[in-house]
């Protein structure tokens, strides 16, 4: 996967010696816990609904700017968002 300069993504890494970041599940769970629709969160992120849906399904990597915006929106830390803290 090629990432343009200046674009950072939250990557899901798996395998020997690696770790798993289940950010997609956490993003969905936060949305559901706050009784928000995918359409509402897509609007918060200023993106098309289909793009946001791909993030929730893990089909696209969540850009760092979106992770920051979601963490701010839900009043959680980035560590919480990537399940480094509970």
C-alpha positions in Angstrom: 0.0 0.0 0.0 1.4 3.4 -1.0 0.7 6.3 1.4 1.3 9.9 0.1 3.7 12.1 1.9 2.2 13.8 4.9 -0.7 11.3 5.3 -0.6 9.1 8.4 -2.9 6.2 8.9 -3.9 4.1 11.9 -2.7 0.7 10.7 -4.1 -2.7 11.8 -1.0 -4.8 12.2 -1.1 -8.5 12.8 1.2 -11.4 12.9 4.3 -12.7 14.7 5.8 -10.1 16.9 3.1 -7.6 15.9 -0.1 -6.4 17.6 -3.7 -6.0 16.6 -5.4 -2.7 16.7 -9.1 -3.2 16.6 -9.8 0.5 15.9 -12.7 -0.3 13.6 -14.6 -2.1 16.3 -13.9 0.7 18.8 -15.0 3.4 16.3 -18.3 1.5 15.7 -18.8 0.8 19.4 -18.3 4.5 20.3 -20.8 5.6 17.6 -23.4 3.1 18.8 -22.8 4.0 22.5 -23.5 7.6 21.6 -26.6 6.7 19.6 -25.2 8.2 16.4 -25.8 7.1 12.9 -23.0 6.5 10.4 -24.4 9.4 8.4 -24.0 11.7 11.4 -20.4 10.7 12.0 -19.5 11.0 8.3 -20.9 14.6 8.5 -18.7 15.3 11.6 -15.7 14.1 9.6 -16.9 16.0 6.5 -16.7 12.9 4.3 -19.1 10.7 2.2 -21.1 8.1 4.1 -19.6 5.3 2.0 -16.0 6.3 2.9 -16.9 6.3 6.6 -18.6 2.9 6.3 -15.4 1.5 4.8 -13.5 2.7 7.9 -16.0 1.0 10.2 -15.7 -2.2 8.3 -11.9 -2.1 8.2 -11.8 -1.9 4.4 -9.9 1.4 4.5 -7.2 2.6 6.9 -8.4 5.4 9.2 -6.3 8.5 8.6 -4.7 10.1 11.7 -6.6 13.4 11.2 -9.9 11.4 11.3 -8.8 9.5 14.4 -7.9 12.8 16.2 -11.3 14.3 15.2 -13.2 11.2 16.4 -11.2 11.2 19.7 -12.1 14.9 20.2 -15.7 14.3 19.3 -16.2 11.4 21.7 -13.9 13.0 24.4 -11.6 10.1 24.5 -7.8 9.8 24.0 -6.2 8.4 20.9 -4.8 5.6 23.1 -8.4 4.6 24.0 -9.4 4.8 20.4 -6.7 2.3 19.4 -7.4 0.2 22.5 -4.1 0.9 24.2 -6.1 1.8 27.3 -9.5 0.7 28.5 
